[in-house]
Amino acid sequence: MGRMIKYVFVFSLLATALFSGPVLARCEDHVPQPKPQNASRDIVGADLDTIIDRGYIEFAAYEDFPPWSFERDGTIQGVDIEIGKLIASDLGVEARFNLVAAGENLEADLRNWIWKGPLINGRVANVMLHIPYDSEFACRVEQVVFTGQYHDEEVAIAYRRDAYPEDPPVPAYFRFDSVAVENDSIADFYLSAFPGGQLSRNIRRFKTAEKAMEALAAGETMAAMGPRGQLEAGLTPDLGVHAPPLPGFAVSTWTNGVAVHFAYRGLSYAVDDAIFAALQDGRIANIFAEYGLTHSPPKLR
């Protein structure tokens, strides 16, 4: 789906860090951002008291983004959806979900669904799910509180066990072997930029990571590369997955959390408390297990 990829938000944070450059002080280039003024409450969201009084909380989640958030047979489901339900239950309210398309970048998504609202149709949510945490990005986007970190994600490689019976593949293998990726994804960017373009002729691009994994399962490629969660969602008994060292990749892991409008700190604290409690008592780990995914508790806490 071109640039409207499901994890364009991850790509926007990590692509500039693909090859290491000069190290700058945190937020050295920070420029104060505009904040919404004189906007009605339905535009900028709702505080915790309002949410509890009305009896429901609204979440924004990415559409067609298995295993995190997607619709099947008229039912919205996925790991992030279950985490949203968990937050709502802790607050004692109903969870309502709006599946939204990924925008041009993370800043556009946060503008549209957290602090300002889209130009046409739709409205902001109280909480947006599956937001990567990056300290420098967070200090530049002042309209949003980044909180509730619940999972450390990483770039990994899925592979056919019959093609690699002894040693799982690493990127250098793709000079000779075929590898599936989601088009215009972080994996696509990384492999395409591999020194000298050595891997280009063996990269097979698909509309989604799900399609890439289907091609791997069907034997159309020998491997697939992308975020571990999306790869694990498409695993079959014939396939394995691992996360090898990625030469030249400065940031191959990131932490997922949620976003809340900057004006509603009370809500952000309550959401963070709910997620922390669920990490501590194993409820979030159980959600990941139900979807066949590996849960990696965040190291930021």
C-alpha positions in Angstrom: 0.0 0.0 0.0 2.9 2.3 -0.9 3.8 4.8 1.8 0.6 4.2 3.7 2.3 1.2 5.5 1.0 -0.2 8.7 4.2 0.6 10.6 5.1 3.8 8.8 5.4 5.3 12.3 8.2 2.9 13.1 9.9 3.6 9.8 9.7 7.4 10.4 11.5 7.0 13.7 14.2 4.5 12.7 15.0 5.2 9.1 17.2 8.2 10.0 19.1 6.0 12.5 19.7 3.2 10.1 23.4 4.1 9.7 25.0 5.8 12.6 25.9 9.4 12.4 27.1 12.2 14.7 25.6 12.0 18.2 23.6 15.1 19.3 22.4 16.1 22.7 18.8 15.1 23.3 16.4 17.6 21.7 19.3 19.9 20.7 17.3 20.9 17.6 14.0 21.2 19.4 11.6 23.9 18.1 8.4 24.6 20.2 5.4 23.1 18.6 1.9 24.7 18.2 -0.8 23.7 20.6 -4.5 23.7 20.0 -6.2 26.9 21.2 -9.8 27.6 22.0 -10.8 24.2 20.8 -13.9 22.4 22.1 -13.6 19.3 24.2 -14.9 17.0 21.5 -11.9 18.2 19.3 -9.1 17.8 21.9 -10.4 14.7 23.8 -11.7 14.3 27.3 -10.3 14.2 30.8 -10.4 11.2 33.1 -13.5 12.4 35.1 -15.5 13.0 31.9 -14.6 9.5 30.6 -15.7 7.9 33.8 -18.9 9.9 34.0 -19.9 9.0 30.5 -18.9 5.4 30.9 -16.7 4.8 27.9 -13.2 5.5 26.6 -12.3 5.8 22.9 -9.2 4.2 21.4 -7.5 4.8 18.0 -5.8 1.7 16.6 -4.3 1.0 13.2 -6.5 -0.8 10.7 -5.6 -4.0 8.9 -2.5 -4.5 11.1 -2.5 -8.1 12.3 -1.7 -9.3 14.9 -2.0 -5.9 16.6 -5.3 -4.5 15.4 -7.6 -5.7 12.6 -11.2 -6.7 11.8 -12.3 -10.2 11.0 -15.9 -11.2 10.4 -17.1 -7.9 11.7 -15.2 -8.1 14.9 -12.3 -5.8 15.8 -9.5 -7.9 17.4 -5.8 -8.1 18.0 -3.2 -7.7 20.8 -3.6 -3.9 21.0 -7.4 -4.3 21.1 -7.1 -6.6 24.1 -4.8 -4.1 25.8 -7.3 -1.4 25.2 -10.0 -3.5 26.8 -7.7 -4.2 29.7 -7.3 -0.4 30.2 -11.0 0.2 30.0 -11.7 -2.5 32.5 -9.3 -1.1 35.0 -11.0 2.3 34.6 -14.4 0.7 35.0 -15.7 1.9 31.6 -16.5 0.5 28.1 -13.8 0.3 25.4 -14.7 1.7 22.0 -12.3 1.4 19.1 -11.8 3.4 15.9 -9.5 1.6 13.3 -7.6 4.3 11.4 -5.3 4.3 8.4 -1.6 5.0 8.9 -0.7 8.5 7.7 2.4 9.8 6.1 4.4 9.6 9.4 3.9 9.3 13.1 3.5 13.1 13.6 0.6 13.1 11.2 -1.1 10.2 13.0 -0.8 11.9 16.4 -2.0 15.2 15.0 -5.0 13.5 13.4 -6.1 11.2 16.2 -4.8 12.7 19.5 -4.3 16.5 19.6 -6.0 18.2 16.6 -8.2 16.0 14.5 -8.3 15.1 10.8 -9.1 17.8 8.2 -12.3 15.9 7.1 -14.3 13.3 8.9 -13.4 11.6 12.2 -12.4 13.0 15.6 -9.6 12.5 18.1 -9.5 9.6 20.4 -8.7 9.6 24.1 -5.8 7.1 23.7 -3.9 5.9 20.6 -2.5 2.4 20.7 0.8 1.0 19.4 2.9 4.1 19.6 6.7 3.7 19.5 8.6 5.5 22.2 11.6 7.6 21.3 12.9 10.1 23.8 14.0 12.8 21.3 10.8 12.5 19.3 8.8 12.7 22.5 10.4 16.0 23.5 9.7 17.5 20.1 6.0 16.6 20.0 4.8 18.6 23.0 1.1 18.1 22.3 1.3 14.4 23.3 2.2 12.4 26.4 3.9 9.1 25.5 3.1 6.6 28.2 2.1 3.0 29.0 5.0 1.2 27.4 4.1 -2.5 27.2 6.4 -4.3 24.7 9.8 -4.1 23.2 9.7 -5.0 19.5 12.6 -5.9 17.3 13.4 -6.6 13.6 13.7 -10.3 12.9 14.0 -12.8 10.1 11.6 -15.7 9.5 12.8 -18.6 7.4 12.0 -22.0 6.0 13.5 -24.7 8.1 14.1 -26.9 5.1 16.1 -24.1 3.4 18.2 -23.5 6.5 18.4 -26.8 8.4 21.5 -25.8 10.4 22.1 -22.1 10.5 19.3 -19.5 10.3 19.9 -16.8 7.7 21.5 -13.4 8.3 21.2 -10.5 5.8 24.4 -11.4 3.9 22.7 -14.6 2.8 20.2 -12.6 0.7 23.0 -11.9 -1.8 22.0 -15.3 -3.1 18.7 -16.2 -1.4 15.2 -14.7 -1.8 13.6 -12.7 1.1 10.1 -11.3 1.4 9.4 -7.8 2.9 6.5 -5.5 3.2 6.9 -2.8 0.5 8.4 0.5 1.8 8.9 -1.0 5.2 11.9 -0.6 7.5 13.1 -4.1 6.5 12.7 -3.1 2.8 14.7 0.1 3.5 17.4 -1.7 5.3 17.9 -4.5 2.8 17.8 -2.1 -0.2 20.4 0.1 1.4 22.7 -2.8 2.1 26.2 -1.8 0.9 26.5 -1.8 -2.8 22.9 -2.8 -3.4 24.1 -6.4 -3.2 20.7 -7.7 -2.1 18.3 -5.8 -4.4 17.7 -8.5 -7.0 16.6 -11.0 -4.3 14.1 -8.8 -2.4 10.5 -9.8 -3.0 8.1 -7.0 -2.0 4.5 -7.5 -0.9 1.6 -5.2 0.0 1.7 -6.2 3.7 3.8 -8.2 6.1 1.0 -10.7 6.3 1.2 -11.3 2.5 5.0 -11.6 2.8 4.6 -14.4 5.4 2.0 -16.1 3.2 4.5 -16.2 0.4 7.2 -17.6 2.7 4.8 -20.3 3.9 3.9 -21.2 0.3 7.6 -21.6 -0.5 7.8 -18.6 -2.8 10.7 -17.2 -0.9 13.3 -18.6 1.5 12.9 -16.0 4.2 11.0 -12.9 5.3 12.1 -9.9 7.3 10.2 -7.4 9.5 9.0 -6.8 13.0 9.0 -10.0 15.0 5.4 -9.8 16.0 4.1 -9.6 12.4 6.4 -12.5 11.4 5.3 -14.7 14.4 1.7 -14.1 13.5 2.3 -15.9 10.2 4.4 -18.8 11.4 3.6 -22.4 10.4 5.4 -25.6 11.7 7.7 -25.4 8.6 8.9 -21.9 9.6 11.3 -20.5 12.2 12.2 -17.0 13.3 15.2 -15.4 14.9 16.7 -11.9 15.5 20.3 -11.9 14.3 22.7 -9.0 14.6 22.0 -6.5 11.8 25.2 -4.8 10.6 24.9 -1.0 10.2 21.5 -0.9 11.8 21.7 1.6 14.7 18.3 0.9 16.1 16.7 -2.5 15.4 14.5 -2.5 18.5 12.0 -0.1 19.9 9.4 0.1 22.7 5.6 0.3 22.0 3.3 2.2 24.2 0.3 4.6 23.9 -0.3 8.3 23.3 -2.6 10.7 25.2 -3.3 14.4 24.7 -0.9 16.6 26.7 -3.8 18.4 28.5 -5.0 15.2 30.2 -2.2 14.1 32.5 -4.6 12.4 34.9 -5.8 10.1 32.1 -2.2 9.4 31.1 -1.3 8.4 34.7 -4.4 6.2 35.0 -3.6 4.4 31.6 0.0 3.9 32.6 -1.0 2.5 36.0 -3.4 0.0 34.3 -0.7 -1.2 31.9 1.9 -1.4 34.6 -0.4 -3.5 36.8 -1.1 -5.8 33.8 2.6 -6.2 33.1 3.2 -7.1 36.8 0.4 -9.7 37.1 1.0 -11.4 33.7 -2.2 -10.3 31.9 -0.3 -8.6 29.1 2.0 -11.7 28.7 -1.1 -13.8 28.5 -2.6 -11.7 25.7 0.6 -12.2 23.7 0.6 -15.9 24.4 -3.0 -16.2 23.1 -1.9 -14.7 19.8 1.2 -16.9 19.6 3.6 -14.0 20.1 6.7 -13.5 22.1 6.3 -10.8 24.8 9.3 -8.8 25.7 8.6 -6.6 28.7 9.8 -3.0 28.2 13.2 -2.1 29.6 12.2 1.6 30.1 10.3 0.9 33.3 
